């Protein structure tokens, strides 16, 4: 489970920050801009707590199944990464 792996959450946060920095326009919602500014330690704790919340659990974001992982990976490919495009 992602929420149980602080290193994985740090890696996810690193990728999110990299992609937010690569965006040509401000993120929507604007609250995502806070991900670039807030210190990593509290953000990792906050993200781990969110991933354990009913919202995340019911969304499948914290589902360790291979099917969910493959679906999220395919979605990421379809969306493309702004950081990779540069």
N, C-alpha and C positions, 0 to 999 in steps of 0.2 A: 504494500500500500504506500503510495507516494507520501502521504502525511507522516508516515513512520520513518521516513528516510531524509534526515536534514540535509545530507549532501546532495541528494537528488533535487530537493526544493531549492537549494542554493544554485545548482546548475540551471534549473528552470528560470529562476530569477535573473541569472546572468544573461540567458538568451532573451528574456523579455526586455531587459534593459538595453541590450544590443539592438534589438529590433525597434524599440521606441526611439533610440538615438538616431537610427537610420531613416526614420520617417521624415518626409519632406514637409508635412503639415502636422500641427498639434494633434495628439491622440483624442479620440472621442470614445467614451466620456473623458473629460479633462482630468478626472481623478487619476487616470492612468499615468499622468505626468508625475505624480507623487512617487511612483515606483522608481523613477530615476533619481529622485532627490533624497528620499529617506534612507537612513542607515540600513545596511544589509541584515544585521542581527535581529532587530525588531521586525523587519519585514518577513524574514524566514519564519519567525515564531507566529506572526499573524497569518501567513499563508498556510502554515501547517494546521493552525486552528481552523481556518476556513475550510480546508480540505477534509476535516473531520466533521464539519457541520452538515445538517440534513440537506441543505441546498446543494452542496458539492456531492454528497453521497447519492442523492437522487438524480443528479445530472450525469453521473457516470465518470466525472473527472477523476475520481479516486478509485476507479474499478481496475483491478490488476489483470483482468482477463485478456488473453491474447486477441480476442475479437475487438475489444474496446481499444486496445493499443494500436491495432492495425487500422481501425477506423479513424482514430485521431491522427495517426501518421499520414494516412491518405488525405485527410482534411488539410493538414499542414502543407503537403505537397501541392494541393490544388490552390491554396491561398498564396503560396510562395512566400519567401522571406525577403522583406525589403533589404535586409542587411546583406543577403547573398546576392542580390541583384546589382549591388554597387561594386 
